[in-house]
Amino acid sequence: MLNTITLFIGITLMYSTPLVFGGLGGMISERSGVVNIGIEGMMTVGAAVAVVAGIGTGNPWLAFLAAGLAGGLVALLHAFASITCKADQTISGIAINLMGAGIALFLCRLVFNAINTPSVENKLPKLFKASSLSGAAANLNVDWTTIIALIATVIMWFVLYKTKWGLRVRAVGEHPAAADTLGINVALVRYVCVIISGILSGFGGASVTLAIISHFAPTAISGQGFIALAAVIFGKWTPHGVYGACLLFGAAQAIAIILGGGSFAVPSQILSMLPYVITIIVLILFVGRSVAPKADGEPYEKGAR
């Protein structure tokens, strides 16, 4: 029983980590007033770059940072389209998702001449493992990406609610015209937040390919960016809320894995659907009760009132 509980907790933490990174990224972007549906594409690029950089350098930390940089560069495109060009943010995000998948596949074919990369499990040092516990506690299998995700959540909460910069972000997301009159550079704040969202999304993609499946495949991310966006809504656009929502979705994945590995007469197709079904149920139950930032998704014209 204890082994099962610790295994459940370990799997929950492992599968919630990419969602936490993606969810925090989507949250900070939307807090500034920019809808970022392109989280999926940014995570996909980060996942591919992490493997390429990891195999190329032999250092998982450099691979992790490279993934964040790649996600940030892709996010810069979304920021330019949404903020400077004032394009429809939803359409721009969809384009980023399509482009992200294309970039990832192109990169893998260019480097490995295949859409599935080699495994990094035996090519990188085991630096991501943060514990060497024994017995039932070994099932926790905690790695540094999980700890970094928790730290990022705490930092995000502190910055957003306890600093002047966080106040500016919230002001720009709620009343950009009022923020403009106070001398706040609305475009700059939004650019920074969108780029941060891309960096975090890249980290999320890297945590999948470096700490979970150990390689890149076209299905590596498989909708996790959209689940992260659902966590933003469920978490009511707060860092702690997003973290809790991601734990819920990670728990759904853990249930599916544990049931699938046991002697339960549950079809594997139903177990595979479980995380996505829970996502839909959460959206149905909570989307009407969550209130997004008032200026979310609205381009801002300087001088407009």
C-alpha positions in Angstrom: 0.0 0.0 0.0 2.8 2.4 0.9 4.6 1.6 -2.3 1.5 2.4 -4.3 1.0 5.7 -2.5 4.6 6.8 -3.0 4.5 5.6 -6.6 1.3 7.7 -7.1 2.9 10.8 -5.6 6.1 10.3 -7.7 4.2 9.9 -11.0 2.0 12.9 -10.1 4.9 15.1 -9.5 6.7 13.9 -12.6 3.9 14.4 -15.0 2.7 17.7 -13.4 6.1 19.4 -13.8 5.8 20.2 -17.6 2.3 21.4 -17.0 3.5 23.7 -14.2 6.1 25.3 -16.5 3.6 25.7 -19.3 0.8 26.9 -17.0 3.0 29.5 -15.3 4.0 30.7 -18.8 0.4 31.0 -19.9 -0.6 32.7 -16.7 2.1 35.4 -16.8 1.3 36.2 -20.4 -2.4 36.5 -19.9 -1.9 38.5 -16.7 -0.2 41.1 -18.9 -3.1 41.0 -21.4 -1.8 38.7 -24.1 -3.5 35.4 -24.8 -0.8 32.7 -25.5 -2.4 29.7 -27.1 1.0 28.9 -28.6 2.3 27.3 -25.3 2.0 23.9 -27.1 4.3 24.9 -29.9 6.8 26.5 -27.6 6.9 23.4 -25.5 7.4 21.3 -28.6 10.4 23.4 -29.8 11.9 23.3 -26.3 11.5 19.5 -26.1 13.3 19.1 -29.4 16.1 21.6 -28.7 16.7 20.0 -25.3 17.5 16.7 -26.9 19.6 18.1 -29.7 21.6 20.3 -27.2 21.8 17.5 -24.7 23.3 15.1 -27.1 25.5 17.7 -28.6 27.0 19.1 -25.3 26.6 16.1 -23.0 25.3 18.5 -20.3 21.6 18.3 -19.3 21.7 21.8 -17.7 22.9 23.4 -20.9 20.2 21.5 -22.7 17.6 22.7 -20.2 18.7 26.3 -20.7 18.9 26.0 -24.5 15.3 24.8 -24.5 14.2 27.8 -22.5 16.1 30.1 -24.9 14.4 28.4 -27.9 11.0 28.8 -26.3 11.7 32.5 -25.6 12.7 33.1 -29.2 9.5 31.5 -30.5 7.5 33.6 -28.0 9.2 36.7 -29.3 7.5 36.0 -32.6 4.1 35.8 -30.9 4.9 39.0 -29.0 5.8 40.9 -32.2 2.6 39.7 -34.0 0.3 40.3 -31.0 1.8 43.5 -29.5 3.6 45.4 -32.3 1.5 44.3 -35.2 -1.7 44.0 -33.1 -2.7 40.7 -34.8 -5.4 38.5 -33.5 -3.7 36.8 -30.6 -5.6 33.5 -31.0 -4.7 33.2 -34.6 -1.1 34.0 -33.8 -1.0 31.4 -31.1 -2.4 28.8 -33.5 0.2 29.7 -36.0 2.9 29.3 -33.3 1.6 25.8 -32.5 1.8 24.8 -36.2 5.2 26.4 -36.7 6.6 25.0 -33.5 5.8 21.4 -34.6 7.4 22.1 -37.9 10.5 23.6 -36.4 11.0 20.7 -34.1 10.6 18.1 -36.9 12.9 20.1 -39.2 15.6 20.3 -36.5 15.4 16.5 -35.8 15.6 15.6 -39.5 18.5 18.0 -39.9 20.5 16.7 -37.0 19.4 13.0 -36.8 17.8 12.4 -40.2 14.8 11.1 -38.4 11.7 12.4 -36.7 12.4 10.4 -33.5 15.7 11.3 -31.8 18.0 8.8 -30.1 17.5 8.3 -26.3 19.5 10.7 -24.1 19.2 8.4 -21.1 22.6 6.9 -21.5 24.3 10.0 -23.0 23.7 12.5 -20.3 24.9 12.4 -16.6 22.1 11.7 -14.1 22.2 15.3 -12.9 18.4 15.6 -12.9 17.9 13.2 -10.1 17.6 15.1 -6.8 17.3 12.2 -4.5 18.7 8.7 -4.0 16.1 7.4 -1.6 15.6 3.7 -0.9 12.7 1.6 -0.1 9.2 2.8 -0.8 10.4 6.4 -0.9 12.5 5.6 -4.0 9.2 5.6 -5.9 9.0 9.4 -5.4 11.7 9.6 -8.1 12.0 13.4 -7.5 14.2 15.2 -10.1 15.5 18.8 -10.2 12.9 19.9 -12.8 10.2 19.2 -10.3 12.0 21.3 -7.7 12.7 24.1 -10.2 9.0 24.2 -11.1 8.0 24.6 -7.4 10.7 27.3 -7.0 9.4 29.1 -10.1 5.9 29.0 -8.7 7.0 30.6 -5.4 9.1 33.3 -7.3 6.2 34.0 -9.6 3.8 34.5 -6.7 6.2 36.8 -4.9 7.0 38.9 -8.0 3.4 39.2 -9.0 1.9 40.1 -5.6 4.8 41.6 -3.7 6.8 43.7 -6.1 6.3 46.9 -8.1 6.9 45.0 -11.3 4.1 42.5 -10.5 1.8 45.4 -9.8 2.6 46.9 -13.2 1.9 43.5 -14.9 -1.5 43.2 -13.2 -2.3 46.8 -14.0 -1.4 46.4 -17.7 -3.6 43.2 -17.9 -6.6 44.9 -16.2 -6.5 48.5 -17.3 -3.7 49.2 -19.8 -4.9 52.8 -20.5 -4.8 53.7 -16.9 -1.3 52.1 -16.6 -0.2 54.1 -19.7 -1.3 57.4 -18.0 0.9 56.5 -15.1 3.9 56.2 -17.3 4.0 52.4 -17.6 5.3 51.2 -20.9 2.5 48.8 -21.7 4.2 47.3 -24.8 7.4 46.6 -22.9 5.7 44.9 -20.0 3.7 42.7 -22.4 6.8 41.8 -24.4 8.7 40.8 -21.3 5.8 38.7 -20.0 5.3 36.9 -23.3 9.0 36.1 -23.6 9.0 34.8 -20.1 6.1 32.6 -21.0 8.1 31.2 -23.9 11.1 30.5 -21.7 9.0 28.7 -19.1 7.2 26.7 -21.9 10.6 25.7 -23.3 11.6 24.5 -19.8 8.3 22.5 -19.8 9.2 20.8 -23.0 12.7 20.0 -21.8 11.4 18.4 -18.7 9.4 16.0 -20.9 12.3 14.9 -23.1 15.1 15.0 -20.5 13.4 13.8 -17.4 10.4 11.7 -18.5 10.6 10.0 -21.9 14.4 10.7 -22.6 13.9 11.3 -26.3 11.9 13.5 -28.7 9.1 12.2 -30.8 6.3 14.1 -32.7 3.9 13.0 -29.9 6.2 14.0 -27.0 4.1 16.9 -25.9 0.7 15.6 -27.2 -1.6 18.3 -25.9 0.2 19.2 -22.7 0.3 22.8 -23.7 -3.4 22.9 -24.0 -3.8 21.1 -20.6 -1.5 23.8 -19.1 -3.8 26.5 -20.5 -6.8 24.7 -18.9 -4.8 24.8 -15.6 -4.5 28.6 -16.0 -8.3 28.9 -16.1 -8.8 26.3 -13.4 -6.2 28.1 -11.3 -7.9 31.5 -11.8 -4.8 33.1 -13.2 -2.8 32.7 -10.0 0.6 31.0 -9.6 -0.5 28.8 -6.7 -3.8 28.0 -8.4 -2.0 27.0 -11.5 0.3 24.7 -9.5 -2.6 23.0 -7.8 -4.4 22.5 -11.0 -1.4 21.0 -12.6 -1.1 18.6 -9.7 -4.7 17.5 -10.4 -3.9 16.8 -14.0 -0.7 15.0 -13.1 -2.7 12.9 -10.6 -5.1 12.0 -13.5 -2.1 10.7 -15.5 -0.8 8.8 -12.4 -4.1 7.1 -12.0 -4.1 6.1 -15.6 -0.6 4.6 -15.4 -1.2 2.8 -12.1 -4.5 1.3 -13.3 -2.9 0.4 -16.6 -0.1 -1.4 -14.9 -2.3 -3.4 -12.5 -4.8 -6.3 -12.9 -7.7 -4.0 -13.5 -10.1 -4.7 -16.3 -10.0 -1.2 -17.7 -9.3 -0.8 -21.4 -6.1 1.0 -22.2 -7.9 3.4 -24.5 -10.1 4.6 -21.7 -7.0 5.1 -19.4 -5.2 7.1 -22.2 -8.3 9.4 -22.4 -8.5 10.0 -18.7 -6.3 13.1 -18.4 -8.0 14.8 -21.3 -11.5 13.9 -20.1 -10.7 15.4 -16.7 -9.5 18.5 -18.5 -12.8 18.9 -20.3 -14.8 18.3 -17.1 -12.7 20.9 -15.3 -13.3 23.4 -18.1 -17.0 22.8 -18.1 -17.3 23.1 -14.3 -15.0 26.0 -13.7 -14.6 28.1 -16.8 -17.7 30.1 -16.0 -16.5 30.8 -12.5 -13.0 32.1 -13.4 -12.6 35.7 -14.4 -9.8 36.5 -16.7 -7.9 39.8 -16.6 -10.2 42.4 -18.2 -7.8 43.4 -21.0 -6.8 39.8 -21.8 -6.6 39.3 -25.5 -7.2 42.9 -26.4 -4.4 44.8 -28.4 -3.6 48.2 -26.9 -3.4 51.3 -28.9 -1.2 53.9 -27.2 -3.3 56.9 -26.3 -6.6 55.0 -26.5 -9.0 55.4 -23.7 
